[in-house]
Amino acid sequence: MGGGLEVALGCDLRVCSPSSRFGTPEGKLGIIPGGGATARLPRLIGKGWALEMLLMGEPIGAERALQIGLVTRVVESSALNAEVTKMADHLAGFAPFVPHFMKVMVQQGLEGSSASALAMEKFAQSALLQTQDKQEGIDAFLSKRAPNFKGQ
């Protein structure tokens, strides 16, 4: 709710429990959100749902949040820490440059033209093809073993 939601909006992935609730009640207090909700929320869930949440100020539940793309997963409370740890472990298995480039490319795709985003994607792909981690990934795949990425 409020500032807590705005913190979550700054995250790449959002996981919640079925009892979670999300809202922007600031309008009922005579103010507007001050932590980025007016900019981040419409980019994440679209103008219509963002305005619904901002103008109505009514909280939504976990299932609605999942339906509109506010969260990426809903997990039982008892399994929440295990799920988040599993996700972190999965990401830790990537070559270090990969998540960074993926995030930059998605952001570029949202903010720039399709043509410039595709050009940046080709540039990033070309850069990653030159890394030692790329070769390690291929070798590991062919050898049916886990890769040992070094960020090189």
C-alpha positions in Angstrom: 0.0 0.0 0.0 1.2 3.5 -0.8 4.9 3.8 -0.3 5.4 0.1 0.0 3.8 -0.4 -3.4 6.1 2.3 -4.8 9.2 0.4 -3.5 7.9 -2.7 -5.2 7.4 -0.8 -8.5 11.1 -0.3 -8.5 11.8 -4.0 -8.6 12.3 -6.1 -11.7 10.2 -9.0 -10.4 7.4 -8.9 -7.8 6.2 -12.0 -5.9 3.4 -11.9 -3.4 1.3 -14.2 -1.2 -2.5 -14.7 -1.8 -3.3 -12.3 1.1 -1.3 -9.4 -0.4 -3.1 -6.2 -1.1 -1.9 -3.3 -3.3 -3.2 0.3 -3.4 -2.4 3.9 -3.8 -4.6 5.6 -1.2 -2.8 8.9 -1.2 -5.6 10.7 -3.0 -7.9 10.1 -0.1 -5.3 12.0 2.0 -5.3 15.0 -0.2 -1.9 14.2 -1.7 -0.5 12.2 -4.7 2.0 9.4 -4.5 5.5 10.8 -4.2 7.7 7.7 -4.7 7.2 7.1 -8.4 3.8 5.4 -8.7 2.5 8.0 -11.2 5.4 7.3 -13.6 6.0 3.6 -13.0 2.5 2.2 -12.5 1.2 3.1 -16.0 4.4 1.7 -17.6 3.9 -1.5 -15.8 0.1 -2.1 -15.9 -1.1 0.4 -18.5 -2.8 3.7 -18.3 -6.3 2.3 -17.6 -5.4 0.2 -14.6 -3.0 2.8 -13.3 -5.7 5.4 -13.3 -8.1 3.0 -11.7 -5.7 2.4 -8.9 -4.6 6.0 -8.5 -8.0 7.7 -8.8 -10.1 5.2 -6.9 -7.6 4.5 -4.2 -9.1 1.1 -3.5 -6.8 -1.8 -2.8 -6.6 -4.8 -5.1 -5.8 -8.3 -4.2 -3.1 -10.7 -5.3 -5.1 -12.4 -8.1 -6.1 -9.0 -9.7 -2.5 -7.9 -9.3 -1.3 -11.0 -11.2 -4.0 -10.5 -13.9 -3.0 -6.9 -14.6 0.8 -7.6 -14.5 1.5 -5.8 -11.2 3.1 -9.0 -9.8 4.7 -11.9 -11.7 3.9 -14.7 -9.3 1.5 -15.4 -6.4 2.9 -18.0 -4.0 1.5 -19.4 -0.7 2.9 -17.5 2.3 4.6 -20.6 3.6 6.5 -21.0 0.3 7.3 -17.4 -0.4 10.9 -17.3 0.9 11.7 -20.6 -0.9 10.2 -19.3 -4.2 12.2 -16.1 -4.0 15.4 -18.0 -3.1 14.8 -20.3 -6.1 14.4 -17.4 -8.4 17.5 -15.7 -7.1 19.5 -19.0 -7.5 18.2 -19.2 -11.0 19.4 -15.7 -11.8 22.7 -16.3 -10.1 23.3 -19.2 -12.7 23.3 -16.7 -15.6 26.5 -15.2 -17.0 26.7 -11.9 -15.0 26.3 -9.7 -18.1 23.1 -11.3 -19.3 20.5 -10.1 -16.8 22.0 -6.6 -17.0 21.8 -6.5 -20.8 18.3 -8.0 -20.8 17.1 -5.3 -18.4 18.7 -2.5 -20.5 17.2 -3.9 -23.7 13.7 -4.1 -22.2 14.0 -0.5 -20.9 15.3 0.6 -24.3 12.4 -1.1 -26.0 9.9 0.7 -23.8 11.5 4.1 -24.1 12.8 4.3 -27.6 11.6 3.4 -31.1 11.3 -0.2 -32.1 14.1 0.4 -34.7 16.5 1.8 -32.1 15.6 -0.9 -29.6 16.3 -3.6 -32.2 19.6 -2.0 -33.1 20.6 -1.9 -29.5 19.7 -5.5 -29.1 21.9 -6.5 -32.1 24.8 -4.4 -30.5 24.3 -6.1 -27.1 24.1 -9.6 -28.7 27.3 -8.9 -30.7 29.1 -7.8 -27.5 28.0 -10.9 -25.6 29.1 -13.2 -28.4 32.6 -11.9 -27.8 32.7 -13.0 -24.1 34.4 -16.0 -22.6 31.2 -16.7 -20.8 29.4 -17.3 -24.1 31.9 -20.0 -24.9 31.6 -21.5 -21.4 27.8 -21.6 -21.8 28.1 -23.4 -25.1 30.7 -25.8 -23.8 28.7 -26.5 -20.7 25.5 -27.2 -22.7 27.3 -29.6 -25.1 29.0 -31.3 -22.1 25.7 -31.5 -20.2 27.1 -29.8 -17.2 26.4 -26.6 -15.3 28.3 -23.6 -16.6 31.0 -21.8 -14.5 30.6 -18.2 -15.6 33.3 -15.8 -14.6 31.9 -12.5 -15.9 34.5 -12.4 -18.7 
